[in-house]
Amino acid sequence: MSNSVFISYSHRDMTPTNWLDKLKNYLAAFQQKGAVDIWDDTRLQAGQEWRVEIENALEKASAAVLLVGPAFLASDFITKHELPPLLGAAKYHGKKIFPLIIGYCAYKESGLEPYQAFNDPDKPLEALAPHEQNKILNDVSILVAKEVDKTLQAAKSFAQPPASNLVAAMKLVLQNLDDTYTAFQAQARRRDYLVEQMKRRLDIQERMEYEMFFFHYYDRMNTTERFDFEQIRAVTEGTLHDRNRETLQILNDNPALLDAVPALTDLRQHLVFWLNKFDKIFTKTKAMCLLYTGVEDSVPFPFGIEQQIRSWLKKRETN
């Protein structure tokens, strides 16, 4: 975890007042002493793969400030690409989100409503006197800096865990991998059976990958096939999702594991992509029962990692 603070905003909300610049002025004191590193899209340079840079910044950030105005809530890019990973990290990993209401908008009717805004949505910054605006900007900057420091201190406490804790964490990762493998094997058997039944009934000759097959023929399933489809989907929603989420949390909480078994770095990246696809696509797509992330995404599952973990644990037990 870094000391980065991600600031999400809409350019169209920055007139007539540039709230981004005003907020950065208050965060500057903390940035100058190295307490925080401010990240917003003004750091993007020509030629950079901006979408990748934003995704990396979102993942690394210890906290995020949302400058919420009408254009922010209306932005497809923000609502589809920036908010889902931030809100997912807030829900599952405790990342702190600070919605700062800068202009009159439908905050209470938006998907952000469950998250406590830093200031009263009925009294946004644009409605306040300058000294009141300044106090709120100063207060949120102080709170953000404190949250970043608290997050970094918590991360340090996991950086060098006692050997017994590291072994216990590694065993839990291995158990989760064994559980997901067993679930995947059972799911694959049901998947193959269902595909064969549908091909025979619908006289399907074309070949396509499993995800696309079910997506393409979802509306043509009969009652029995739809039941089997839901059973397959339940494995993805249940065991696979829960174990993958827990494993990623263990790896994030215990970075020393990545040094112990370097292949766990590849596993971590694979899980980040898998869970991102689950949150952004799978949960919203009824025609999906499978969720694969691999070679085509440049984040394949590191096959053989279970044996590497077992070898590491065996060496620890014999030492």
Protein Blocks (a to p, Z undefined) as FASTA:
>chain_A
ZZbdcddddfklmpfbdfklmmmmmmmmmmmnopaccddfklpcghiafklmmmmmmmmp
mbdcddddfklmmpmklmmmmmmmmmmmmmmnopacddddfbdcdkllmmklmpccfbdf
klcfklpcfklmmmmmmmmmmmmmmmmmmmmmmmmmmmmgcfklmmmmmmmmmmmmmmmm
mmmmmmmmmmmmmmmmmmmmnopabdcdfklmmmmmmmmpcfklmmmmmmmmmmmmmmmm
mmmmmmmmmmmmmmmlmmmmmmlmmmmmmmmmmmmmmmmmmmmmmkbcbdcddfknopac
cehklmmmmmmmmmmmmZZ
